[in-house]
Amino acid sequence: MVLNSSLARAGWRRARKVLTSRAVTALTVPHGVDRYLGLINPLWSVNEVRAVVTDVAHHTPSTVTLTLRPNGNWRGAQAGQHVRLRVDVDGVLRTRCFSVACSAHRADGLIEITAKVNPAGTVSGHLKRTARPGLVVGLSQAEGNFVLPAAVPEHVLLISGGSGVTPVMSILRTLVDRRHTGRITFLHYTAGPGDVVYRDELAATHPGVTVVYPRQHGRFSREQLLRFVPDYAEALSYCCGPPSLMDAVTSLWRAEGIGDRLRVERFTTQGLVPQAGDAVGEVRFTRSGVSARGDGRTLLDQAEAAGLRPDFGCRMGVCHTCTSVKSSGSVRNVLTGTITAEPGEQIQLCVTAPCGDVELDI
């Protein structure tokens, strides 16, 4: 990390070598050098990506857009990728996944995310109410495969709904910055004009870019698609939005044998329904000395019901924040149905349910 804007890169490499030496590591046990650097300057870190909020915008009543300046540990992001953002909410460090909305070629090194406020959520509401320039947050490196190929085809079709516009917006901005010479068709499904976060930008004229708001013509359908993008089967397509939209798009592409030309980004899961026979046995949290009868819910839900507070982020199997060690017992992945019983395996609490007696190192 560059400790301040005037510190030369070579100087930081020498400083980093000292800060990661065995002597310094031993002196900073158990918290580590990053903890003490953060006390001097919240952005200082040897290993962690931290970022300061430089601008906050409220483009719609239900969203908040943050512009962030990351420290030197940030390795950049491809268009369409996401990050895990960590923020202190009432003394508890919370983690959530947000797509990077800016172009991969943004010249000033800043990154942008937009959060859709979930009425039942903790982090998005907190950011909407309290985020101000100067706030320091933690970030993961960029993740995800919802990205452009090395060779972009002539026609790119972007389909989004609601907050799913953010990764698709990143792809659009990146293609515009690259001066993509082909066609870009952008279908955005929204409840109304007031809900479009980037409406003014999308209204700007870019050569080869066509923006359509098809919701006024009903829900997504093949007939609707043929009306606006008759050659959709020939395009490389990207889709992100509510599950109903993504399921409809995915089903159509598969039915027509063009599923290999569709990229989908999912940040939501279907309801997790316990299977018969799961609500048996005992869940033992060995480090805490707490036990509870299995009730069929995920291990994260059961741990919280038992009064424990394990780390978690997305609660949908995306961010891996809740990954823990299962000492013994059989568990089922509620997304895939896969049952595993290997001792000492790492599992994601938010998408794993016990099958009989289970011990967790929590």
DRENBA-266534 format. One record per residue (C-alpha): x negated, y, z negated. Coordinates in steps of 0.05 Angstrom, whole numbers, plus 5000, padded with zeros to 4 digits. Each point is the difference from the previous one (the first is absolute). Layout:
% DRENBA-266534
NODE      u      v      w
NODE      X      Y      Z
...
***
This chain:
% DRENBA-266534
NODE      u      v      w
NODE   5000   5000   5000
NODE   4977   5071   5012
NODE   5002   5033   4932
NODE   5011   5069   5029
NODE   5003   5030   5069
NODE   4928   5024   4998
NODE   4967   4934   4978
NODE   4962   4968   5058
NODE   5017   4929   5020
NODE   4929   4977   4987
NODE   5001   5030   4931
NODE   5064   4964   4983
NODE   4971   4933   5024
NODE   4943   5010   4950
NODE   5049   5021   4945
NODE   5044   4940   5015
NODE   4941   4953   4994
NODE   4987   5027   4930
NODE   5073   4999   4980
NODE   5007   4927   5021
NODE   4935   4977   4967
NODE   5001   4947   4946
NODE   4980   5051   4947
NODE   5058   5047   5014
NODE   5048   4942   5008
NODE   4979   4974   4931
NODE   5009   5068   4968
NODE   5070   5009   5027
NODE   5029   4933   4979
NODE   5058   4985   4993
NODE   5031   5056   5041
NODE   4949   5007   5056
NODE   4966   5061   5030
NODE   5061   5023   5039
NODE   5039   5011   4935
NODE   4946   5048   4974
NODE   4991   5036   5066
NODE   5075   5012   5002
NODE   4996   5036   4933
NODE   4952   5050   5032
NODE   5039   5007   5065
NODE   5062   4958   5016
NODE   4977   4992   5073
NODE   4931   4973   4982
NODE   4992   4925   5008
NODE   4948   4951   5022
NODE   5048   4948   5025
NODE   5072   5024   4998
NODE   5037   5041   5052
NODE   5031   5061   4967
NODE   5034   5058   5033
NODE   5024   5069   4982
NODE   5067   5027   5024
NODE   4988   5062   5042
NODE   5071   5013   5023
NODE   5071   4979   4982
NODE   5059   5007   5048
NODE   5074   4983   4992
NODE   5024   4993   5071
NODE   5066   4968   4979
NODE   5037   4996   4934
NODE   4981   4927   4991
NODE   4927   5000   5020
NODE   4933   5029   4978
NODE   4939   5006   5045
NODE   4931   5002   4969
NODE   4936   5021   5034
NODE   4940   4969   4967
NODE   4925   5011   5002
NODE   4966   4934   4983
NODE   4930   4994   4971
NODE   4941   4972   5038
NODE   5018   4927   4984
NODE   5058   5005   5050
NODE   4983   4961   5064
NODE   5057   5028   5042
NODE   5064   4969   5028
NODE   5025   4974   5065
NODE   5067   5026   5025
NODE   5057   4961   4968
NODE   4962   4975   4938
NODE   5021   5011   4928
NODE   4967   5014   4933
NODE   5015   4981   4928
NODE   5007   5066   4962
NODE   4988   5001   4924
NODE   5029   5055   4958
NODE   5010   5011   4926
NODE   5074   5002   4982
NODE   5013   5016   4927
NODE   4934   4968   4979
NODE   5008   4937   5042
NODE   4960   4990   5064
NODE   5049   4981   5055
NODE   4983   4975   5070
NODE   5042   5004   5063
NODE   4988   4988   5074
NODE   5006   5059   5047
NODE   4986   5004   5075
NODE   4949   5050   5024
NODE   5039   5047   5045
NODE   4945   5042   5031
NODE   4960   4987   5063
NODE   4939   4955   4995
NODE   4962   5057   5033
NODE   5018   5056   4951
NODE   4940   5046   5003
NODE   5001   5028   4929
NODE   4994   4933   4965
NODE   5066   5008   4963
NODE   5053   4946   4998
NODE   5075   5006   4994
NODE   5054   4957   4969
NODE   5075   5010   4995
NODE   5040   4967   4944
NODE   5074   4987   5006
NODE   5030   5010   4931
NODE   5032   4937   4973
NODE   5054   5019   4950
NODE   4983   4939   4959
NODE   4925   5007   5010
NODE   4947   5028   4954
NODE   4942   5023   5043
NODE   5036   5034   5058
NODE   5044   5040   4953
NODE   4941   5020   4958
NODE   4962   5025   5062
NODE   5061   5037   5024
NODE   5009   5036   4934
NODE   4929   5012   4976
NODE   4949   4994   5056
NODE   4960   5065   5009
NODE   4934   5019   5033
NODE   4944   4978   4954
NODE   5031   4934   4979
NODE   4949   4943   5005
NODE   5024   4931   5020
NODE   4966   4934   5013
NODE   5002   4965   5068
NODE   4982   4933   5028
NODE   4964   4996   5066
NODE   5047   4998   5059
NODE   5033   4933   5013
NODE   5047   4967   5049
NODE   5003   4974   5072
NODE   5055   5046   5026
NODE   4948   5032   5045
NODE   4985   5017   5072
NODE   4959   4951   5042
NODE   4933   5020   5028
NODE   5031   5006   5069
NODE   5068   5035   4996
NODE   5049   4981   5056
NODE   5034   5051   5045
NODE   5066   4999   4962
NODE   5006   5002   4924
NODE   5069   4994   4967
NODE   5008   5025   4929
NODE   5062   4982   4959
NODE   5011   5025   4930
NODE   5054   5012   4949
NODE   5001   5043   4937
NODE   4932   5002   4964
NODE   4974   4949   5051
NODE   4983   5061   5042
NODE   4934   5011   4963
NODE   4955   4945   5030
NODE   5033   5009   5068
NODE   4986   5075   4995
NODE   4928   4984   4987
NODE   4997   4959   5064
NODE   5035   5055   5040
NODE   4953   5054   4974
NODE   4940   4957   5015
NODE   5021   4987   5071
NODE   5014   5074   5011
NODE   4931   5017   4973
NODE   4969   4949   5046
NODE   5038   5032   5058
NODE   5032   4933   5017
NODE   5015   5003   5074
NODE   5057   4950   4999
NODE   5072   5005   4973
NODE   5021   5002   4928
NODE   5074   4988   4982
NODE   5020   5014   4928
NODE   5068   4976   4974
NODE   5014   5025   4930
NODE   5062   4978   4962
NODE   5023   5048   4947
NODE   5063   5019   4963
NODE   4998   5071   5026
NODE   4955   5057   5023
NODE   4986   5022   4929
NODE   4968   4933   4984
NODE   4945   5003   5053
NODE   4935   5016   4964
NODE   4961   5019   5063
NODE   5057   5028   5041
NODE   4966   5065   5020
NODE   4937   4964   5022
NODE   5039   4948   5038
NODE   5038   5056   5035
NODE   4935   5028   5028
NODE   4987   4981   5072
NODE   4943   4951   5013
NODE   4986   4974   5070
NODE   5025   4929   5007
NODE   5037   4998   4933
NODE   5075   4989   4996
NODE   5035   5005   4933
NODE   5071   4972   4991
NODE   5046   4998   4940
NODE   5046   4942   5020
NODE   5039   4995   4935
NODE   5053   5046   5028
NODE   5014   4945   5050
NODE   5008   4946   4947
NODE   4955   4947   4970
NODE   4941   4969   5035
NODE   5020   4952   5056
NODE   4974   4972   5065
NODE   5050   5043   5038
NODE   4977   5062   4964
NODE   4928   4982   5014
NODE   5013   4990   5073
NODE   5032   5068   5003
NODE   4939   5037   4973
NODE   4942   4953   5017
NODE   5020   4954   5056
NODE   4928   4974   5008
NODE   4990   4985   4925
NODE   4978   4929   5014
NODE   4937   5027   5035
NODE   4980   5047   4942
NODE   4957   4987   4939
NODE   5050   5012   4945
NODE   4994   5021   4927
NODE   5057   4998   4950
NODE   5006   5023   4927
NODE   5063   5016   4961
NODE   5056   4969   4960
NODE   5003   4923   5000
NODE   5064   5000   5042
NODE   4967   5040   5056
NODE   4936   4958   4999
NODE   5038   4935   4998
NODE   5042   5022   5060
NODE   4940   5021   5040
NODE   4960   4938   4982
NODE   5058   4954   5018
NODE   5009   5032   5068
NODE   4926   4998   5018
NODE   4996   4926   4979
NODE   5063   4982   5038
NODE   4971   5030   5063
NODE   4933   4967   4991
NODE   4961   5064   4991
NODE   4985   4995   4926
NODE   4925   5005   5014
NODE   5011   5072   5023
NODE   5032   5023   4935
NODE   4964   5024   4937
NODE   5042   5007   4936
NODE   4981   5032   4933
NODE   5041   4977   4940
NODE   4999   5033   4932
NODE   5064   4969   4975
NODE   5023   4929   4986
NODE   5066   4966   5001
NODE   5033   4988   4932
NODE   4963   4948   4960
NODE   5049   4945   4983
NODE   4978   4947   4950
NODE   5005   4929   5025
NODE   5035   4944   4963
NODE   4954   4967   4950
NODE   4955   5060   4990
NODE   5033   5023   4935
NODE   4968   4946   4957
NODE   4937   4994   4958
NODE   4960   5051   4961
NODE   4956   5058   5023
NODE   4941   5011   4954
NODE   4959   5064   5003
NODE   4938   4973   4966
NODE   4959   5064   4990
NODE   5060   5035   4968
NODE   5023   4940   4960
NODE   5071   5009   5027
NODE   5046   4946   5027
NODE   5068   5003   5035
NODE   5049   4950   5029
NODE   4999   5000   5076
NODE   5062   5032   5029
NODE   4987   4996   5075
NODE   4976   5071   5010
NODE   4931   5020   5024
NODE   4943   4996   4951
NODE   4994   5076   5001
NODE   5073   5008   4980
NODE   4993   4947   4946
NODE   4936   5031   4973
NODE   5033   5068   4994
NODE   5062   4969   4968
NODE   4953   4970   4948
NODE   4973   5069   4983
NODE   4935   4997   5039
NODE   4975   5053   5049
NODE   4958   4967   5054
NODE   4974   5045   5055
NODE   5044   5003   5062
NODE   5009   5042   5062
NODE   5047   4985   5057
NODE   5040   4943   4967
NODE   5007   4969   5069
NODE   4936   4961   5012
NODE   4963   5053   5040
NODE   4950   5035   4955
NODE   4973   4942   4957
NODE   4996   5045   4939
NODE   5035   4948   4957
NODE   4954   4943   5019
NODE   4986   4957   4939
NODE   4970   4932   4983
NODE   5047   4942   4989
NODE   4966   4952   4951
NODE   5047   4942   5012
NODE   5068   4980   5026
NODE   5037   5001   5066
NODE   5026   5065   5032
NODE   5039   5018   5062
NODE   4988   5059   5046
NODE   5070   5029   5007
NODE   4984   5029   5069
NODE   4974   4937   5033
NODE   5028   4945   4955
NODE   4930   4970   4993
NODE   4988   4963   4934
NODE   4930   4995   4972
NODE   4972   4968   4937
NODE   4925   5013   5002
NODE   4971   5019   4931
NODE   4965   5067   4997
NODE   5031   5026   5065
NODE   5014   5074   5011
NODE   5073   5017   5011
NODE   5041   5062   5012
NODE   5048   5007   4942
NODE   5052   5041   5038
NODE   5014   4946   5052
NODE   4987   4937   4959
NODE   5049   4961   4958
NODE   4984   4942   4952
NODE   5020   4928   5014
NODE   4999   4970   4930
NODE   4948   5016   4947
NODE   4949   5053   5021
NODE   4941   5033   4964
NODE   4975   5069   5022
NODE   4937   5035   4978
NODE   5037   5063   4978
***
